[in-house]
Amino acid sequence: MKIIHLSECPSVSRSLDVALTKHTSVDSQHFDLKESLLSGSISEKVLTAAAGADVIHVHGSCDLENAQWVEELKQNAPQATWVQQHYSIPEKGDTSIDPPAVAQFAFLNHTERYLPYARVMPSVVLESEITPVSLSEDVDMLTLGVIQRGKRSAWELPVRGTRWACEGFAETLAMGEHLAWKFNHQDRPMKIVAVPESPREDCIDQCRGVDLLIDSLVTGSFYPLSLELLALGIPSFIHLDHRCFDNLLDFAGSEELPWVFTRVEEADTMISELIRDPELRVVLGENAREWTETFYNEKKTVQCYVRGYEDLLNNPEMWKEPRFDIQDPKVSWDLRDIHDTIYEARRRASGFGRDILAEEHREQEYQESSHMHHFARGPVQAWLYRNRFERMDGLEPLFDVTRRQCLLERYAFASKEAEGKRVLDLGSGTGYGSALLKSEGQASSVLGVDSNFFAVNHANGQYAANGQYADSGVEFVLENIETGELEKEGFDLITAFEILEHVKADGAFLKRCHEWLKPEGTLFITSPDTWHDRMTWGHRRNHSRITFENFVKRVFPRAEFFIQEPAFSCTEPAVFEPKTIRPCIPEDYLDPGQVLVAKCQK
């Protein structure tokens, strides 16, 4: 049998090529796909090698349907059967319900759950070529290594793609640095090193100098490198979800897996135990190497590929039968949805997404974008940029989309009552909410009131009659809402979002709102915002659900209460729709990030 390997990930596939040559009678030849392509055409060396090949094995998720080099190879080796091996999921995490044009292999981590027609395959670990380290119980300086995979936060979902990109290197490294600081102050010398995952050979060499190793603690998956590092005989920490755990356990045929299992949220406690117990470190390291040699050795893994190639050639119809029915809701739940839900619960518990703005990388992306010219037009716009951590405009892309979505939803909720009415927007800030009450809510007029001179100037420059988004029915005035005079019984609808936490006398303020409303008028008011700890530093008060309801009902007996869930999963553009606001139920209490919205009738 003759196999030609064309690889986008040669560090992984080359191990298979070596093992096939070493342990089987297969004629195997390996080519780096990027090096073999010349202006879109395949090299003559590959064309010559492919002549007479039984199988052409493509490693990686490249497009085989529209590539010029694929047609060239098919013409040169028409007898060959093709198979494509995936080590990562399809773009955007889509799952095809139709058989693929080319037979598929899928690595037995999270990748396989997106490819129902693929044969699940292991990676090949050449443990005979990886010399194990010799761990010592007595070390002068303990070294903790952290595998570096990308820079994305553990909880920051990409705009395009899936949660599998959220490796959480920053959070893991920060946790390790905190541990190092703690143990160094306890006279236990310790340091932490970041180990880039590629090039693979360099990663393995660098890991030889560590005593404990942290792999992926967030996604619940593992990688070919994860298994190779076990062969070093170093205790490794990892988090696997149930499906990845079961897949690997089933393949290995062992009763256990050799990692120390923990999530990034609890990892400091687990790691601390091994730092304090050098004898246990040595035992776990030896167990990792022994497990690799016994249950995941190169002879065993390579035979899976030999059987796969034989099935490709002798039983091609079997590749048209799916392993699971992704359209079955129960199957979809067990495969992916339950694990995605658990991740989302962890993400919410972490508090990620409640920052006023996104982190530094988002700001950098914004500065490099075409929107940056907007803030160079004059002093008012420059003020908004300089004060972006205290003020925000829900319609400006400078600000985090998740935070903007939450604020837009409150105005969208109130706008349902605004049609044809005279509206007062208290604490109108940069004016976007007032403008939306007029344009989307169809209010007859909107008066925005704020005590900040620059905020009112920005609102007038953007959303009032002479502003960029001119609307003759919107007006903004500079006024202190606690002491200023507004027309009594002059408004059909009042919005007071994120006000209670800032006023000196909240009871007096609520009574003033009652005075400004017309008979049967409506007030929308929110409890103090707990989006992020940084936002509560200047707050004069906070409320629980009970205290907020009692406070409102003293002035407005006819009040309905709603709760807004924080939109932690917002990865699409912000929209003007109250998607996360719902009526309160008796079991509700305020979690961090949640806000109560009271709809009060005079």
C-alpha positions as CSV (number, residue, x, y, z in Angstrom):
1,M,0.0,0.0,0.0
2,K,1.4,3.4,-1.0
3,I,0.3,6.5,0.9
4,I,1.1,10.2,0.0
5,H,0.8,12.7,2.9
6,L,0.2,16.3,2.0
7,S,0.1,18.4,5.2
8,E,-0.8,21.9,6.4
9,C,0.4,20.8,9.9
10,P,3.6,18.8,9.2
11,S,4.7,18.6,12.8
12,V,1.7,16.3,13.5
13,S,1.5,14.4,10.3
14,R,5.2,13.7,10.1
15,S,4.9,11.5,13.2
16,L,2.4,9.3,11.4
17,D,4.7,9.1,8.3
18,V,7.6,8.0,10.6
19,A,5.5,5.4,12.4
20,L,4.1,3.9,9.2
21,T,7.6,3.4,7.8
22,K,8.9,2.1,11.1
23,H,6.1,-0.3,12.2
24,T,4.2,-1.3,9.0
25,S,4.9,-2.4,5.5
26,V,3.1,0.7,4.1
27,D,5.1,2.8,1.6
28,S,4.6,6.3,3.1
29,Q,5.9,9.6,1.8
30,H,5.4,13.0,3.4
31,F,5.2,16.5,1.9
32,D,4.7,19.9,3.4
33,L,1.8,21.3,1.4
34,K,2.9,24.9,1.7
35,E,6.3,24.1,0.4
36,S,4.9,21.9,-2.4
37,L,2.7,24.6,-3.9
38,L,4.1,26.9,-6.5
39,S,1.8,29.7,-7.5
40,G,-1.2,27.4,-6.8
41,S,0.2,24.4,-8.7
42,I,1.6,21.3,-7.1
43,S,5.4,20.6,-7.4
44,E,6.7,18.1,-9.9
45,K,8.2,16.2,-7.0
46,V,4.8,15.5,-5.5
47,L,3.3,14.6,-8.9
48,T,6.0,12.1,-9.4
49,A,5.6,10.6,-6.0
50,A,1.8,10.4,-6.3
51,A,1.9,8.2,-9.4
52,G,0.8,4.8,-8.4
53,A,-0.4,6.0,-4.9
54,D,-3.3,4.1,-3.4
55,V,-4.2,6.9,-0.9
56,I,-3.6,10.6,-0.9
57,H,-3.9,11.7,2.7
58,V,-4.4,15.5,3.1
59,H,-3.8,16.8,6.6
60,G,-5.6,20.1,7.5
61,S,-8.8,21.8,6.6
62,C,-7.9,23.3,3.3
63,D,-10.5,23.6,0.5
64,L,-10.2,20.6,-1.7
65,E,-13.2,21.4,-4.0
66,N,-11.8,24.6,-5.6
67,A,-8.0,24.1,-5.5
68,Q,-6.1,23.9,-8.8
69,W,-3.5,21.6,-7.3
70,V,-6.2,19.0,-6.4
71,E,-7.2,18.7,-10.1
72,E,-3.6,18.4,-11.1
73,L,-3.0,15.5,-8.7
74,K,-6.3,13.8,-9.7
75,Q,-5.2,13.8,-13.3
76,N,-1.8,12.5,-12.5
77,A,-3.0,9.9,-10.0
78,P,-6.6,9.0,-11.0
79,Q,-6.5,5.7,-9.2
80,A,-5.8,7.2,-5.8
81,T,-8.4,7.4,-3.1
82,W,-8.5,10.7,-1.1
83,V,-9.0,11.3,2.6
84,Q,-8.8,14.5,4.5
85,Q,-7.9,14.7,8.2
86,H,-9.2,17.5,10.3
87,Y,-7.4,18.7,13.5
88,S,-9.7,21.7,14.0
89,I,-13.4,22.3,13.5
90,P,-15.0,23.8,10.4
91,E,-15.1,27.6,10.2
92,K,-17.9,29.0,12.4
93,G,-18.4,25.5,13.9
94,D,-21.0,24.4,11.2
95,T,-21.9,20.8,10.9
96,S,-22.7,19.3,7.5
97,I,-25.7,16.9,7.3
98,D,-24.6,15.7,3.9
99,P,-21.8,13.2,3.2
100,P,-18.6,15.0,2.2
101,A,-17.1,14.7,-1.3
102,V,-13.9,13.3,0.2
103,A,-13.7,10.8,3.0
104,Q,-12.7,12.3,6.4
105,F,-10.6,11.5,9.4
106,A,-11.1,13.6,12.5
107,F,-8.8,13.9,15.5
108,L,-10.5,12.5,18.6
109,N,-10.7,15.8,20.5
110,H,-13.6,18.3,20.0
111,T,-13.1,18.2,16.2
112,E,-15.0,14.9,15.7
113,R,-18.3,16.2,17.1
114,Y,-18.6,18.6,14.1
115,L,-17.9,15.9,11.5
116,P,-20.5,13.2,11.6
117,Y,-19.1,11.3,8.6
118,A,-15.5,11.2,9.8
119,R,-13.6,8.2,11.2
120,V,-12.3,9.3,14.6
121,M,-8.5,8.9,14.7
122,P,-5.7,9.4,17.3
123,S,-2.6,11.4,16.7
124,V,0.7,9.5,16.7
125,V,3.1,10.0,19.6
126,L,6.6,8.8,18.8
127,E,7.3,8.1,22.5
128,S,10.5,6.2,21.5
129,E,12.0,9.5,20.2
130,I,10.9,11.5,23.3
131,T,13.4,10.9,26.2
132,P,11.5,11.3,29.5
133,V,12.8,13.9,32.0
134,S,14.2,12.8,35.4
135,L,12.2,14.7,38.0
136,S,13.7,15.3,41.4
137,E,11.9,15.7,44.7
138,D,14.6,18.2,45.8
139,V,14.6,21.3,43.6
140,D,16.1,24.7,44.5
141,M,13.7,26.5,42.2
142,L,10.4,24.9,41.1
143,T,9.4,25.8,37.6
144,L,5.8,25.9,36.4
145,G,5.4,25.9,32.7
146,V,2.3,27.3,30.9
147,I,1.6,26.3,27.3
148,Q,0.8,29.4,25.3
149,R,-1.9,28.9,22.7
150,G,-3.0,32.3,21.3
151,K,-3.8,35.4,23.2
152,R,-7.6,35.3,23.5
153,S,-9.2,35.5,26.9
154,A,-10.8,32.5,28.4
155,W,-14.2,34.2,28.2
156,E,-14.0,36.5,25.2
157,L,-16.0,34.8,22.4
158,P,-14.7,35.7,19.0
159,V,-17.0,37.7,16.7
160,R,-16.5,34.9,14.1
161,G,-15.8,31.4,15.2
162,T,-16.5,29.4,18.3
163,R,-15.5,29.2,22.0
164,W,-12.8,26.7,21.2
165,A,-10.5,29.7,20.4
166,C,-10.8,30.9,24.0
167,E,-7.7,29.2,25.5
168,G,-7.4,31.7,28.4
169,F,-3.6,31.9,28.3
170,A,-3.7,35.4,30.0
171,E,-5.9,34.1,32.9
172,T,-3.8,31.0,33.3
173,L,-0.5,32.9,33.3
174,A,-1.9,35.5,35.8
175,M,-3.0,32.6,38.1
176,G,0.5,31.1,37.8
177,E,2.2,34.4,38.6
178,H,0.1,34.8,41.6
179,L,1.0,31.4,42.8
180,A,4.7,32.2,42.3
181,W,4.4,35.4,44.3
182,K,2.6,33.5,47.1
183,F,5.1,30.7,47.3
184,N,8.2,32.9,47.0
185,H,6.9,34.8,50.0
186,Q,6.7,31.4,51.9
187,D,10.3,30.7,51.2
188,R,9.4,28.2,48.5
189,P,11.4,29.5,45.4
190,M,9.3,29.2,42.3
191,K,9.1,30.7,38.9
192,I,6.7,30.5,36.0
193,V,7.6,30.3,32.3
194,A,5.4,30.7,29.2
195,V,6.1,28.0,26.6
196,P,4.9,28.7,23.0
197,E,3.2,25.7,21.5
198,S,5.1,26.0,18.2
199,P,7.5,25.1,16.8
200,R,6.6,21.7,18.3
201,E,10.2,20.5,18.8
202,D,11.1,23.8,20.6
203,C,8.1,23.5,22.8
204,I,9.0,19.9,23.9
205,D,12.6,21.0,24.5
206,Q,11.6,24.0,26.6
207,C,9.2,21.8,28.7
208,R,12.2,19.6,29.7
209,G,13.1,22.4,32.1
210,V,9.8,22.5,34.0
211,D,8.6,20.6,37.1
212,L,4.9,21.1,36.5
213,L,3.1,21.8,33.3
214,I,-0.2,23.6,32.6
215,D,-2.0,22.7,29.4
216,S,-5.5,23.9,28.4
217,L,-7.7,24.7,31.4
218,V,-10.7,26.3,29.7
219,T,-12.2,24.8,26.6
220,G,-12.4,21.2,27.7
221,S,-10.4,19.8,24.8
222,F,-6.8,18.6,24.2
223,Y,-4.4,18.6,21.2
224,P,-1.8,16.3,19.7
225,L,0.9,18.2,21.5
226,S,-0.9,17.5,24.8
227,L,-0.4,13.8,24.3
228,E,3.3,14.2,23.3
229,L,4.0,16.2,26.4
230,L,2.8,13.3,28.6
231,A,5.6,11.3,27.2
232,L,8.1,13.6,28.8
233,G,7.0,12.3,32.2
234,I,6.0,15.7,33.7
235,P,2.8,16.1,35.7
236,S,0.4,18.1,33.6
237,F,-2.9,19.9,34.4
238,I,-5.7,20.0,31.9
239,H,-9.5,20.4,31.7
240,L,-11.5,17.9,29.5
241,D,-15.2,17.9,29.0
242,H,-17.0,14.6,29.2
243,R,-17.0,13.7,25.5
244,C,-13.3,14.4,25.1
245,F,-12.6,12.4,28.2
246,D,-14.7,9.5,27.1
247,N,-13.2,9.5,23.6
248,L,-9.7,9.2,24.8
249,L,-10.5,6.7,27.5
250,D,-12.3,4.5,25.0
251,F,-9.4,4.6,22.5
252,A,-6.8,4.0,25.2
253,G,-8.7,1.1,26.9
254,S,-7.3,2.3,30.2
255,E,-9.2,2.9,33.5
256,E,-7.8,6.4,33.9
257,L,-6.1,9.2,32.1
258,P,-2.7,10.5,33.3
259,W,-3.4,14.2,33.6
260,V,-4.4,16.2,36.7
261,F,-7.8,17.5,35.9
262,T,-8.8,21.0,36.9
263,R,-10.4,24.1,35.5
264,V,-8.7,27.5,35.5
265,E,-11.1,28.7,38.1
266,E,-9.9,26.1,40.7
267,A,-6.4,25.4,39.3
268,D,-4.5,27.4,42.0
269,T,-5.6,25.1,44.7
270,M,-4.8,21.9,42.7
271,I,-1.4,23.2,41.7
272,S,-0.5,24.3,45.2
273,E,-1.0,20.7,46.4
274,L,1.6,19.4,44.0
275,I,4.0,22.2,44.8
276,R,3.9,21.2,48.4
277,D,4.2,17.5,47.7
278,P,7.4,16.7,45.7
279,E,7.0,13.0,46.1
280,L,3.6,13.1,44.4
281,R,5.0,15.1,41.5
282,V,7.5,12.4,40.7
283,V,4.9,9.7,41.0
284,L,2.4,11.5,38.7
285,G,5.2,12.2,36.1
286,E,6.2,8.6,36.0
287,N,2.6,7.6,35.6
288,A,2.1,9.9,32.6
289,R,5.1,8.4,30.8
290,E,4.0,4.8,31.7
291,W,0.5,5.5,30.4
292,T,1.8,6.7,27.1
293,E,4.0,3.7,26.6
294,T,1.2,1.3,27.6
295,F,-2.0,2.7,26.2
296,Y,-1.1,5.4,23.6
297,N,2.1,4.1,22.1
298,E,3.1,4.6,18.4
299,K,2.5,0.9,17.5
300,K,-1.0,1.0,18.7
301,T,-2.0,4.4,17.2
302,V,-0.5,3.7,13.8
303,Q,-2.5,0.5,13.4
304,C,-5.7,2.7,13.5
305,Y,-4.5,4.4,10.3
306,V,-3.6,1.1,8.6
307,R,-7.2,-0.2,9.2
308,G,-8.5,3.2,8.1
309,Y,-6.7,3.0,4.8
310,E,-7.8,-0.6,4.2
311,D,-11.4,0.4,4.8
312,L,-11.0,3.4,2.4
313,L,-9.9,1.0,-0.4
314,N,-12.1,-2.0,0.3
315,N,-15.3,-0.6,1.8
316,P,-15.9,2.9,0.4
317,E,-19.6,2.8,1.1
318,M,-19.1,2.9,4.8
319,W,-17.8,6.5,4.6
320,K,-21.3,7.6,3.6
321,E,-22.9,6.5,6.8
322,P,-22.9,9.1,9.7
323,R,-21.7,8.2,13.2
324,F,-24.5,10.3,14.7
325,D,-27.6,12.3,13.6
326,I,-26.9,15.9,14.4
327,Q,-30.5,16.8,13.6
328,D,-31.7,14.8,16.6
329,P,-32.1,17.3,19.5
330,K,-30.9,14.8,22.1
331,V,-27.8,13.9,20.1
332,S,-27.0,17.6,19.5
333,W,-27.4,18.3,23.3
334,D,-25.1,15.4,24.3
335,L,-22.6,16.2,21.6
336,R,-22.2,20.0,21.9
337,D,-25.0,22.0,23.5
338,I,-24.6,20.7,27.1
339,H,-20.8,21.5,27.0
340,D,-21.5,25.0,25.4
341,T,-24.1,25.7,28.2
342,I,-21.6,24.7,30.9
343,Y,-19.0,27.0,29.3
344,E,-21.5,29.8,29.2
345,A,-22.3,29.3,32.9
346,R,-18.6,29.5,33.7
347,R,-18.3,32.6,31.6
348,R,-21.1,34.4,33.4
349,A,-19.8,33.3,36.8
350,S,-16.4,34.8,35.9
351,G,-17.9,38.2,35.3
352,F,-16.3,38.6,32.0
353,G,-18.1,41.0,29.7
354,R,-19.1,43.4,32.4
355,D,-16.3,45.8,31.7
356,I,-17.3,49.3,30.7
357,L,-15.3,48.9,27.6
358,A,-13.5,46.0,26.1
359,E,-9.8,45.4,27.0
360,E,-6.8,47.0,25.4
361,H,-6.8,44.9,22.2
362,R,-10.3,46.1,21.4
363,E,-9.3,49.7,21.9
364,Q,-6.3,49.1,19.7
365,E,-8.5,47.6,17.0
366,Y,-10.8,50.6,17.2
367,Q,-7.9,53.1,16.9
368,E,-6.8,51.3,13.7
369,S,-10.3,51.2,12.2
370,S,-11.9,53.6,9.9
371,H,-14.1,54.9,12.8
372,M,-11.1,56.7,14.4
373,H,-11.5,59.8,12.1
374,H,-14.9,60.4,13.9
375,F,-13.1,61.6,17.0
376,A,-10.8,64.0,15.3
377,R,-13.6,66.4,14.1
378,G,-13.6,68.6,17.1
379,P,-13.3,69.1,20.9
380,V,-16.7,67.5,21.7
381,Q,-15.9,64.3,19.9
382,A,-12.4,64.3,21.4
383,W,-14.0,64.6,24.8
384,L,-16.0,61.5,24.3
385,Y,-12.9,59.5,23.3
386,R,-10.9,60.8,26.3
387,N,-13.7,60.0,28.7
388,R,-14.7,56.7,27.2
389,F,-14.4,55.0,30.6
390,E,-17.0,57.3,32.2
391,R,-19.3,58.2,29.4
392,M,-20.5,56.2,26.5
393,D,-22.6,56.5,23.3
394,G,-24.6,53.3,22.7
395,L,-24.5,53.9,18.9
396,E,-20.7,54.4,18.7
397,P,-18.5,51.3,17.8
398,L,-15.8,52.7,20.1
399,F,-17.7,51.0,23.0
400,D,-18.0,47.3,23.8
401,V,-20.8,45.8,21.8
402,T,-22.0,43.7,24.9
403,R,-22.3,46.8,27.1
404,R,-24.0,48.8,24.3
405,Q,-26.5,46.0,23.8
406,C,-27.5,46.1,27.5
407,L,-28.1,49.9,27.4
408,L,-29.9,49.9,24.1
409,E,-32.3,47.2,25.4
410,R,-33.5,49.5,28.2
411,Y,-34.4,52.2,25.9
412,A,-36.0,49.7,23.5
413,F,-38.1,48.5,26.4
414,A,-39.3,52.0,27.3
415,S,-39.8,52.9,23.6
416,K,-42.7,50.6,23.4
417,E,-44.7,53.1,25.5
418,A,-43.3,56.2,23.8
419,E,-45.4,56.5,20.6
420,G,-47.1,60.0,20.3
421,K,-46.0,61.0,23.9
422,R,-44.0,63.7,25.4
423,V,-40.9,62.1,26.9
424,L,-38.4,63.2,29.6
425,D,-35.0,61.4,29.6
426,L,-33.3,62.0,32.9
427,G,-29.5,61.6,32.9
428,S,-29.6,61.6,29.1
429,G,-25.7,61.6,28.9
430,T,-24.5,61.6,25.3
431,G,-28.0,61.7,24.0
432,Y,-28.3,58.4,22.0
433,G,-31.2,57.1,24.2
434,S,-33.2,60.3,23.8
435,A,-32.7,60.1,20.0
436,L,-33.8,56.5,19.9
437,L,-36.9,57.2,21.9
438,K,-37.9,59.8,19.2
439,S,-36.8,57.9,16.1
440,E,-37.6,54.3,17.1
441,G,-40.2,54.9,19.8
442,Q,-42.1,57.5,17.7
443,A,-42.4,60.0,20.6
444,S,-43.9,63.3,19.8
445,S,-41.0,65.0,21.6
446,V,-38.1,64.1,23.8
447,L,-36.3,66.4,26.4
448,G,-32.9,65.1,27.5
449,V,-31.6,66.4,30.8
450,D,-28.0,66.0,32.1
451,S,-25.8,67.9,34.5
452,N,-22.5,67.4,32.5
453,F,-21.7,70.3,30.2
454,F,-19.7,68.2,27.7
455,A,-22.2,65.4,27.6
456,V,-25.0,67.9,26.7
457,N,-22.7,69.5,24.1
458,H,-22.0,66.1,22.6
459,A,-25.8,65.2,22.6
460,N,-26.6,68.5,20.9
461,G,-23.9,68.1,18.4
462,Q,-25.0,64.6,17.5
463,Y,-28.7,64.2,18.0
464,A,-30.5,67.5,18.5
465,A,-32.0,69.7,15.7
466,N,-28.7,70.9,14.4
467,G,-26.7,67.7,15.1
468,Q,-25.2,65.1,12.8
469,Y,-28.3,63.0,13.2
470,A,-30.7,66.0,13.3
471,D,-34.2,65.5,14.8
472,S,-36.4,68.5,15.4
473,G,-38.2,66.7,18.1
474,V,-35.2,66.1,20.4
475,E,-33.8,68.8,22.8
476,F,-31.1,68.6,25.4
477,V,-30.6,70.9,28.4
478,L,-28.0,71.3,31.1
479,E,-29.8,70.9,34.4
480,N,-29.3,69.3,37.8
481,I,-32.1,66.8,38.1
482,E,-32.2,67.1,41.9
483,T,-32.5,70.9,42.1
484,G,-33.6,72.1,38.7
485,E,-37.1,73.1,37.8
486,L,-39.0,71.1,35.2
487,E,-42.6,71.4,34.2
488,K,-45.0,69.7,36.7
489,E,-47.3,67.2,35.1
490,G,-45.6,68.0,31.8
491,F,-44.6,64.5,30.6
492,D,-46.3,61.3,29.6
493,L,-43.2,59.2,29.9
494,I,-40.0,59.5,32.0
495,T,-36.9,57.3,31.7
496,A,-34.4,57.3,34.6
497,F,-31.7,54.7,33.7
498,E,-28.6,54.5,36.0
499,I,-29.7,57.5,38.1
500,L,-30.5,56.2,41.6
501,E,-26.9,55.2,42.3
502,H,-25.7,58.8,41.7
503,V,-28.3,61.2,43.3
504,K,-27.9,62.4,46.8
505,A,-31.5,62.0,47.9
506,D,-33.1,59.1,46.1
507,G,-36.5,59.4,47.9
508,A,-36.8,63.1,47.0
509,F,-35.8,62.4,43.4
510,L,-38.5,59.7,43.0
511,K,-41.1,62.1,44.3
512,R,-40.0,64.7,41.8
513,C,-40.4,62.1,39.0
514,H,-44.0,61.6,40.3
515,E,-44.6,65.4,40.1
516,W,-43.3,65.7,36.6
517,L,-45.6,63.0,35.2
518,K,-49.0,63.6,33.9
519,P,-51.9,61.6,35.4
520,E,-51.6,58.0,34.2
521,G,-48.0,58.8,33.0
522,T,-45.3,56.1,33.1
523,L,-41.8,56.1,34.7
524,F,-39.2,53.6,33.7
525,I,-36.4,53.4,36.3
526,T,-33.6,51.0,36.9
527,S,-31.9,49.7,40.1
528,P,-28.2,50.6,40.5
529,D,-26.0,49.1,37.8
530,T,-23.7,46.2,39.0
531,W,-22.2,45.5,35.6
532,H,-18.7,45.6,36.9
533,D,-16.9,46.5,40.2
534,R,-15.2,49.5,38.6
535,M,-18.6,51.0,37.9
536,T,-19.7,51.0,41.6
537,W,-16.8,53.0,43.0
538,G,-18.8,56.3,42.8
539,H,-22.2,54.8,43.7
540,R,-23.9,56.3,46.7
541,R,-26.1,53.2,47.3
542,N,-27.1,49.8,46.0
543,H,-30.3,47.8,46.2
544,S,-31.4,44.3,46.5
545,R,-34.6,43.2,44.8
546,I,-36.6,43.6,48.0
547,T,-35.3,47.0,48.9
548,F,-35.7,48.3,45.4
549,E,-39.3,47.1,45.1
550,N,-40.2,48.6,48.6
551,F,-38.5,51.9,47.6
552,V,-40.4,52.3,44.4
553,K,-43.8,51.2,45.8
554,R,-43.7,53.9,48.5
555,V,-44.2,56.5,45.7
556,F,-45.6,54.4,42.9
557,P,-47.9,51.7,44.3
558,R,-48.8,50.7,40.7
559,A,-45.4,49.3,39.6
560,E,-44.4,46.3,37.6
561,F,-40.9,44.8,37.9
562,F,-38.7,43.3,35.3
563,I,-35.2,41.9,35.3
564,Q,-32.5,42.3,32.7
565,E,-30.0,39.6,32.2
566,P,-26.5,40.7,31.2
567,A,-25.9,40.0,27.6
568,F,-22.6,38.1,28.1
569,S,-23.0,36.2,24.8
570,C,-23.3,39.3,22.6
571,T,-21.0,38.7,19.6
572,E,-23.2,40.2,16.9
573,P,-23.8,43.9,16.3
574,A,-25.9,45.6,18.9
575,V,-29.6,45.9,18.1
576,F,-32.4,48.0,19.4
577,E,-34.5,45.2,20.9
578,P,-35.2,44.2,24.6
579,K,-34.1,40.6,24.2
580,T,-32.9,40.0,27.8
581,I,-35.6,41.9,29.8
582,R,-38.3,39.7,31.3
583,P,-40.9,39.9,34.1
584,C,-39.6,39.1,37.5
585,I,-40.6,35.8,39.1
586,P,-40.6,35.1,42.9
587,E,-37.4,33.2,42.8
588,D,-35.4,36.1,41.2
589,Y,-32.7,37.9,43.2
590,L,-30.0,40.2,41.8
591,D,-26.9,38.4,40.5
592,P,-23.9,40.5,39.6
593,G,-24.6,42.2,36.2
594,Q,-28.4,41.9,36.5
595,V,-30.5,45.0,36.7
596,L,-34.1,45.6,37.8
597,V,-36.4,47.7,35.7
598,A,-39.5,49.2,37.2
599,K,-42.4,50.3,35.1
600,C,-44.3,52.7,37.3
601,Q,-47.8,54.1,36.7
602,K,-48.9,57.4,38.2
